[in-house]
């Protein structure tokens, strides 16, 4: 059952009502959406990608804290801004193994939709 604080849809609501409607908060904004059960097909490609992500996270957790600081500092030059952890995982997936910090940080264009 959904939990509502105040009049419906005016303050905070979270939860699912009779498997039909889900209320939640995203980035401080209340929203409602239809209820659905996410699929998990376990395709070979999906399993392989999850395995790569798992390996990247394990490598991050196994690295020493001083290295985390280096990745945090390198991530400051990335646009849009991301954490050192996200930068490490991104580079791990791009390089296909334990990554090295790139000499030039990737920067995405500030232009939206090529306009």
Secondary structure, 3 states (H helix, E strand, C coil): CCEEECCCCCCEEEEEECCCEEEEEECCEEEEEECCCCCCCCCHHHHHHHHHHHHHHHHHHHCCHHHHHHHHHHHCCCECCCCHHHHHHHHHHHHCCCCCCCCCCCECCCCCCCC
